[in-house]
Amino acid sequence: MGNSALSCESHWWKDLEKLCGSEVDNPWFEENTVWKIGRGDKCRFWKDVWVNGNSLANLFPRLYLISEQKEELIEVMGCWRGPFEWESGLIQQVKALVETILVNKDESDYWKWSRCG
Protein backbone atom coordinates (compact mmCIF):
# COMPACT_ATOMS: atom_id res chain seq x y z
CA MET A 1 0.00 0.00 0.00
CA GLY A 2 1.26 3.47 -0.78
CA ASN A 3 0.01 4.95 2.50
CA SER A 4 2.46 3.28 4.82
CA ALA A 5 1.98 5.66 7.75
CA LEU A 6 -0.37 3.16 9.37
CA SER A 7 1.21 -0.03 8.08
CA CYS A 8 4.14 0.17 10.47
CA GLU A 9 1.95 0.67 13.54
CA SER A 10 0.61 -2.85 13.99
CA HIS A 11 0.76 -6.40 12.74
CA TRP A 12 -2.91 -6.09 11.83
CA TRP A 13 -2.15 -3.40 9.25
CA LYS A 14 0.73 -5.45 7.83
CA ASP A 15 -1.61 -8.42 7.41
CA LEU A 16 -4.23 -6.18 5.85
CA GLU A 17 -1.65 -4.85 3.39
CA LYS A 18 -0.95 -8.41 2.23
CA LEU A 19 -4.65 -9.01 1.63
CA CYS A 20 -5.30 -5.68 -0.07
CA GLY A 21 -2.98 -6.08 -3.00
CA SER A 22 -0.08 -3.90 -4.02
CA GLU A 23 -0.18 -0.61 -5.88
CA VAL A 24 0.29 -2.60 -9.09
CA ASP A 25 -1.64 -5.81 -8.37
CA ASN A 26 -5.33 -5.05 -7.69
CA PRO A 27 -5.05 -2.23 -5.13
CA TRP A 28 -8.70 -2.54 -3.99
CA PHE A 29 -8.07 -1.14 -0.51
CA GLU A 30 -6.48 2.10 -1.74
CA GLU A 31 -9.17 2.49 -4.38
CA ASN A 32 -11.96 2.26 -1.80
CA THR A 33 -10.60 4.22 1.15
CA VAL A 34 -9.68 7.83 1.78
CA TRP A 35 -7.80 9.63 4.53
CA LYS A 36 -9.99 11.75 6.78
CA ILE A 37 -7.66 14.37 8.18
CA GLY A 38 -7.98 15.30 11.81
CA ARG A 39 -4.95 17.00 13.29
CA GLY A 40 -2.58 15.53 10.68
CA ASP A 41 -0.92 13.09 13.07
CA LYS A 42 -0.84 10.01 10.81
CA CYS A 43 -0.88 11.25 7.23
CA ARG A 44 2.32 12.34 5.47
CA PHE A 45 2.07 15.80 3.91
CA TRP A 46 3.79 15.00 0.61
CA LYS A 47 3.51 11.24 0.04
CA ASP A 48 0.08 10.11 1.22
CA VAL A 49 -3.04 10.45 -0.89
CA TRP A 50 -5.16 13.00 0.96
CA VAL A 51 -5.91 15.88 -1.42
CA ASN A 52 -8.60 15.23 -4.03
CA GLY A 53 -7.51 11.62 -4.49
CA ASN A 54 -3.86 12.41 -5.03
CA SER A 55 -0.62 13.05 -3.16
CA LEU A 56 0.97 16.48 -3.11
CA ALA A 57 4.21 14.88 -4.35
CA ASN A 58 2.38 13.82 -7.53
CA LEU A 59 0.59 17.14 -7.94
CA PHE A 60 3.66 19.30 -7.26
CA PRO A 61 6.76 17.24 -8.13
CA ARG A 62 9.12 20.24 -8.38
CA LEU A 63 8.28 21.41 -4.86
CA TYR A 64 8.48 17.86 -3.54
CA LEU A 65 11.97 17.41 -4.99
CA ILE A 66 13.33 20.46 -3.18
CA SER A 67 11.50 19.79 0.08
CA GLU A 68 13.66 18.88 3.06
CA GLN A 69 10.58 17.39 4.77
CA LYS A 70 9.57 14.61 2.36
CA GLU A 71 8.50 12.15 5.09
CA GLU A 72 6.89 14.57 7.56
CA LEU A 73 3.34 14.30 8.82
CA ILE A 74 0.89 17.10 8.14
CA GLU A 75 0.85 18.22 11.79
CA VAL A 76 4.59 19.03 11.86
CA MET A 77 4.78 20.97 8.63
CA GLY A 78 5.65 24.59 9.20
CA CYS A 79 5.75 27.66 7.02
CA TRP A 80 7.40 28.19 3.66
CA ARG A 81 10.86 29.73 4.05
CA GLY A 82 12.42 32.02 1.46
CA PRO A 83 10.89 30.65 -1.72
CA PHE A 84 12.60 31.42 -4.99
CA GLU A 85 10.54 33.39 -7.49
CA TRP A 86 9.72 30.27 -9.56
CA GLU A 87 8.39 28.55 -6.42
CA SER A 88 5.99 31.30 -5.39
CA GLY A 89 3.21 30.38 -7.83
CA LEU A 90 3.44 26.69 -6.96
CA ILE A 91 3.44 27.43 -3.24
CA GLN A 92 0.28 29.52 -3.64
CA GLN A 93 -1.36 26.61 -5.50
CA VAL A 94 -0.44 24.16 -2.71
CA LYS A 95 -1.76 26.54 -0.05
CA ALA A 96 -5.04 27.07 -1.91
CA LEU A 97 -5.52 23.32 -2.38
CA VAL A 98 -4.68 22.42 1.22
CA GLU A 99 -6.99 25.13 2.54
CA THR A 100 -9.95 23.34 0.91
CA ILE A 101 -9.48 20.32 3.20
CA LEU A 102 -11.66 20.36 6.30
CA VAL A 103 -9.69 19.32 9.37
CA ASN A 104 -10.69 18.50 12.92
CA LYS A 105 -7.88 19.21 15.37
CA ASP A 106 -9.74 17.32 18.10
CA GLU A 107 -9.41 13.92 16.42
CA SER A 108 -6.72 11.78 14.90
CA ASP A 109 -6.51 11.02 11.17
CA TYR A 110 -8.30 7.86 10.10
CA TRP A 111 -9.20 5.72 7.11
CA LYS A 112 -12.73 5.89 5.77
CA TRP A 113 -14.43 3.78 3.12
CA SER A 114 -14.86 6.21 0.24
CA ARG A 115 -18.27 4.83 -0.73
CA CYS A 116 -19.75 5.68 2.69
CA GLY A 117 -20.20 9.38 2.02
Phi and psi in degrees as GROMACS dihedral restraints (atoms count N, CA, C in turn):
[ dihedral_restraints ]
;  ai    aj    ak    al  type     phi  dphi    fc
    3     4     5     6     1   -70.5    20    10
    4     5     6     7     1   -32.2    20    10
    6     7     8     9     1   -88.7    20    10
    7     8     9    10     1    85.1    20    10
    9    10    11    12     1   -90.4    20    10
   10    11    12    13     1     6.2    20    10
   12    13    14    15     1   -59.9    20    10
   13    14    15    16     1   -37.3    20    10
   15    16    17    18     1   -89.2    20    10
   16    17    18    19     1   -25.4    20    10
   18    19    20    21     1   -63.6    20    10
   19    20    21    22     1   -26.0    20    10
   21    22    23    24     1   -88.0    20    10
   22    23    24    25     1    -3.8    20    10
   24    25    26    27     1   -80.5    20    10
   25    26    27    28     1   -30.7    20    10
   27    28    29    30     1  -152.5    20    10
   28    29    30    31     1   160.5    20    10
   30    31    32    33     1   -66.6    20    10
   31    32    33    34     1   -30.6    20    10
   33    34    35    36     1   -59.5    20    10
   34    35    36    37     1   -45.4    20    10
   36    37    38    39     1   -66.3    20    10
   37    38    39    40     1   -36.5    20    10
   39    40    41    42     1   -63.6    20    10
   40    41    42    43     1   -42.0    20    10
   42    43    44    45     1   -64.7    20    10
   43    44    45    46     1   -40.5    20    10
   45    46    47    48     1   -63.2    20    10
   46    47    48    49     1   -39.5    20    10
   48    49    50    51     1   -57.4    20    10
   49    50    51    52     1   -42.2    20    10
   51    52    53    54     1   -62.8    20    10
   52    53    54    55     1   -37.5    20    10
   54    55    56    57     1   -78.0    20    10
   55    56    57    58     1   -24.2    20    10
   57    58    59    60     1   -87.9    20    10
   58    59    60    61     1    -3.2    20    10
   60    61    62    63     1    83.4    20    10
   61    62    63    64     1   164.7    20    10
   63    64    65    66     1   -93.3    20    10
   64    65    66    67     1   178.7    20    10
   66    67    68    69     1   -63.5    20    10
   67    68    69    70     1   -23.8    20    10
   69    70    71    72     1   -97.3    20    10
   70    71    72    73     1   -38.8    20    10
   72    73    74    75     1  -102.0    20    10
   73    74    75    76     1    91.3    20    10
   75    76    77    78     1    51.8    20    10
   76    77    78    79     1    68.7    20    10
   78    79    80    81     1   -79.8    20    10
   79    80    81    82     1    60.3    20    10
   81    82    83    84     1   -63.1    20    10
   82    83    84    85     1   -32.6    20    10
   84    85    86    87     1   -66.1    20    10
   85    86    87    88     1   -50.7    20    10
   87    88    89    90     1   -62.1    20    10
   88    89    90    91     1   -33.6    20    10
   90    91    92    93     1   -74.1    20    10
   91    92    93    94     1   -16.4    20    10
   93    94    95    96     1  -118.2    20    10
   94    95    96    97     1     7.8    20    10
   96    97    98    99     1  -129.5    20    10
   97    98    99   100     1   157.3    20    10
   99   100   101   102     1  -137.7    20    10
  100   101   102   103     1   153.7    20    10
  102   103   104   105     1   -77.7    20    10
  103   104   105   106     1   131.7    20    10
  105   106   107   108     1  -104.2    20    10
  106   107   108   109     1   118.0    20    10
  108   109   110   111     1   -86.8    20    10
  109   110   111   112     1   126.0    20    10
  111   112   113   114     1  -100.8    20    10
  112   113   114   115     1  -101.3    20    10
  114   115   116   117     1   -95.6    20    10
  115   116   117   118     1     3.3    20    10
  117   118   119   120     1    80.1    20    10
  118   119   120   121     1    29.7    20    10
  120   121   122   123     1   -92.4    20    10
  121   122   123   124     1    -3.3    20    10
  123   124   125   126     1  -130.7    20    10
  124   125   126   127     1   -17.3    20    10
  126   127   128   129     1  -100.5    20    10
  127   128   129   130     1   129.8    20    10
  129   130   131   132     1   -77.1    20    10
  130   131   132   133     1   133.4    20    10
  132   133   134   135     1   -56.4    20    10
  133   134   135   136     1   -50.6    20    10
  135   136   137   138     1   -88.3    20    10
  136   137   138   139     1   -42.2    20    10
  138   139   140   141     1   -93.6    20    10
  139   140   141   142     1   -27.3    20    10
  141   142   143   144     1   -84.1    20    10
  142   143   144   145     1   152.7    20    10
  144   145   146   147     1   -84.1    20    10
  145   146   147   148     1   104.7    20    10
  147   148   149   150     1  -143.3    20    10
  148   149   150   151     1    -3.8    20    10
  150   151   152   153     1  -119.5    20    10
  151   152   153   154     1   106.1    20    10
  153   154   155   156     1    50.3    20    10
  154   155   156   157     1    42.5    20    10
  156   157   158   159     1    73.3    20    10
  157   158   159   160     1    22.7    20    10
  159   160   161   162     1  -146.5    20    10
  160   161   162   163     1   167.0    20    10
  162   163   164   165     1   -97.5    20    10
  163   164   165   166     1   152.4    20    10
  165   166   167   168     1   -66.6    20    10
  166   167   168   169     1   -29.3    20    10
  168   169   170   171     1   -62.2    20    10
  169   170   171   172     1   -37.9    20    10
  171   172   173   174     1   -74.6    20    10
  172   173   174   175     1   -36.6    20    10
  174   175   176   177     1   -75.5    20    10
  175   176   177   178     1   -31.8    20    10
  177   178   179   180     1  -133.2    20    10
  178   179   180   181     1    66.1    20    10
  180   181   182   183     1   -61.6    20    10
  181   182   183   184     1   -32.7    20    10
  183   184   185   186     1   -66.7    20    10
  184   185   186   187     1   -43.0    20    10
  186   187   188   189     1   -67.9    20    10
  187   188   189   190     1   -38.8    20    10
  189   190   191   192     1   -60.6    20    10
  190   191   192   193     1   -43.6    20    10
  192   193   194   195     1   -60.6    20    10
  193   194   195   196     1   -34.4    20    10
  195   196   197   198     1   -92.6    20    10
  196   197   198   199     1    -5.9    20    10
  198   199   200   201     1   -67.3    20    10
  199   200   201   202     1   139.6    20    10
  201   202   203   204     1   -96.7    20    10
  202   203   204   205     1     7.3    20    10
  204   205   206   207     1  -127.1    20    10
  205   206   207   208     1    45.7    20    10
  207   208   209   210     1   -62.4    20    10
  208   209   210   211     1   -28.0    20    10
  210   211   212   213     1  -103.9    20    10
  211   212   213   214     1     1.2    20    10
  213   214   215   216     1   -72.9    20    10
  214   215   216   217     1   149.1    20    10
  216   217   218   219     1   -75.9    20    10
  217   218   219   220     1   160.1    20    10
  219   220   221   222     1   -56.7    20    10
  220   221   222   223     1   -43.8    20    10
  222   223   224   225     1   -63.2    20    10
  223   224   225   226     1   -20.7    20    10
  225   226   227   228     1  -101.6    20    10
  226   227   228   229     1    -0.6    20    10
  228   229   230   231     1   -72.2    20    10
  229   230   231   232     1   137.4    20    10
  231   232   233   234     1  -103.9    20    10
  232   233   234   235     1  -141.6    20    10
  234   235   236   237     1   -97.4    20    10
  235   236   237   238     1   167.1    20    10
  237   238   239   240     1   -82.2    20    10
  238   239   240   241     1   128.9    20    10
  240   241   242   243     1  -106.7    20    10
  241   242   243   244     1   128.4    20    10
  243   244   245   246     1    40.3    20    10
  244   245   246   247     1    59.2    20    10
  246   247   248   249     1   -67.9    20    10
  247   248   249   250     1   146.4    20    10
  249   250   251   252     1   -72.4    20    10
  250   251   252   253     1   163.1    20    10
  252   253   254   255     1   -57.5    20    10
  253   254   255   256     1   -41.1    20    10
  255   256   257   258     1   -67.6    20    10
  256   257   258   259     1   -21.6    20    10
  258   259   260   261     1   -82.8    20    10
  259   260   261   262     1   -24.0    20    10
  261   262   263   264     1   -55.3    20    10
  262   263   264   265     1   -47.2    20    10
  264   265   266   267     1   -63.0    20    10
  265   266   267   268     1   -42.8    20    10
  267   268   269   270     1   -65.8    20    10
  268   269   270   271     1   -40.5    20    10
  270   271   272   273     1   -62.6    20    10
  271   272   273   274     1   -41.2    20    10
  273   274   275   276     1   -63.3    20    10
  274   275   276   277     1   -37.0    20    10
  276   277   278   279     1   -65.5    20    10
  277   278   279   280     1   -43.2    20    10
  279   280   281   282     1   -61.6    20    10
  280   281   282   283     1   -47.9    20    10
  282   283   284   285     1   -58.2    20    10
  283   284   285   286     1   -46.0    20    10
  285   286   287   288     1   -63.0    20    10
  286   287   288   289     1   -40.4    20    10
  288   289   290   291     1   -67.9    20    10
  289   290   291   292     1   -45.7    20    10
  291   292   293   294     1   -65.5    20    10
  292   293   294   295     1   -35.2    20    10
  294   295   296   297     1   -66.1    20    10
  295   296   297   298     1   -16.4    20    10
  297   298   299   300     1   -80.5    20    10
  298   299   300   301     1   -11.8    20    10
  300   301   302   303     1   -84.7    20    10
  301   302   303   304     1   125.1    20    10
  303   304   305   306     1   -80.9    20    10
  304   305   306   307     1   127.0    20    10
  306   307   308   309     1  -118.0    20    10
  307   308   309   310     1   157.0    20    10
  309   310   311   312     1  -128.9    20    10
  310   311   312   313     1   103.5    20    10
  312   313   314   315     1   -70.0    20    10
  313   314   315   316     1    -8.1    20    10
  315   316   317   318     1   -90.9    20    10
  316   317   318   319     1    -3.4    20    10
  318   319   320   321     1  -134.6    20    10
  319   320   321   322     1   158.7    20    10
  321   322   323   324     1   -78.5    20    10
  322   323   324   325     1   160.1    20    10
  324   325   326   327     1   -65.6    20    10
  325   326   327   328     1   152.2    20    10
  327   328   329   330     1  -155.1    20    10
  328   329   330   331     1   160.8    20    10
  330   331   332   333     1   -82.7    20    10
  331   332   333   334     1   145.9    20    10
  333   334   335   336     1  -139.3    20    10
  334   335   336   337     1   137.7    20    10
  336   337   338   339     1   -64.4    20    10
  337   338   339   340     1   126.3    20    10
  339   340   341   342     1   -68.4    20    10
  340   341   342   343     1   -21.7    20    10
  342   343   344   345     1   -87.5    20    10
  343   344   345   346     1     6.6    20    10
  345   346   347   348     1   -99.4    20    10
  346   347   348   349     1    10.3    20    10
